[in-house]
Amino acid sequence: MSQLNTSYWVFSVTPENWQIARQKKIWAVRSKNITQKVRKGDFIILYVNGTESFCTIIETLEDWYQATEVVWADEMEERIIKYPYQIKVRIVQEGLANVKELVQKLSFIKNKQKWGVYVQGTPANMGRPIPESDYQIIQNAMRLNPLPGDISSLLKRRPKIAKGTTIEEKELTVIPKHNEIRDMLLEIGKIEGKIAEVEYPIDNLRLDVVWKTIPTGNPKWAFEVQLAGNFYEALTKLKHAWDKWNSKPFLVTTEAYMVQARMLLEGSFHEMKDDARIVHWEKIVKLYQLLKDVNKIKSEIRL
């Protein structure tokens, strides 16, 4: 039986950060606004990217506190605290609750063909809690299908890549790391004669990259690199830049998540859908390489 005012949430998480959450019994978020939604005693269902499954349910045990050191995989990679608000948790249930097997039963997933849109984000479901009845369906599915003894075998599964309305298996292409693509965008901006900056502050958040036309001006272009996970938050930052500075918003992502990003632009972020650009990361790499080649040739012929 649920306690009074208990809420149930879905959060998407990378496999690496899922493992850290399980081992350290903590959860963390980037935005203070989320700490005002998710409270002590709430339950969080973790959807692990690449598995098509809800894998862990955690309960928040205490109030949120300030993080003092890097903990998460992407924080360690970038050597900065990206999720400053942490909370202690306990594991309530673990198992493999496959979304595609449950989708017809889950009331919070309105569009059954585009279920991926509803399980991505921190929180997912467009930042809204899910009904307790859906929580119970997911928890029961986890009970019936425990996690494999060798977790690494689960994490090595190939992600499914959306193509049109079907899902097919594809060989993985090596995707550059987040910071590598971010730095390419920085260099492209400089090559194009823009004032380019990384980790640009916007209120209590930071944009991955912005381009300006003059040093003291507002950003004319805003970029977020989102290779997996929290598209809702990335689009929230781009929407904020669009509202505040009329910046042109660019979301750089993978083929697997482009459909989900477009669905969000048709829904919660429809106001900026005509201005927003969703760009495959390969185009950024190609543009970067072409511009570098052009500059090299110019230098060689002293043009």
Buried (B, 14 or more C-beta within 10 A) or exposed (E): EEEEEBBBBBBBBBBBBBBBBBEBEBBBBBBEEBBEBBBEBBBBBBBBBBBBBBBBBBBBEEEBBEBEEBBBBBBEBBEEBBBBBBBBBEEBBBBBBEBEEBBEEBEBBEEEEBBBBBBBBBBBBBBBBBEBEBBEBBBBBBEEBEBEEEBEEBBEEEBBBBEEEEEEEEEEEEBBEBBBBBBBBBBBBEBEEBBBBBEBEBEEBBBBBBBBEEEEEBBBBBBBBBBBBBBBBBBBBBBBBBEEBEBBBBBBBBBBBBBBBBBBBEBBBEEBEEBBEBBEBBEBBEBBEEBBEEEEEEEEEEE
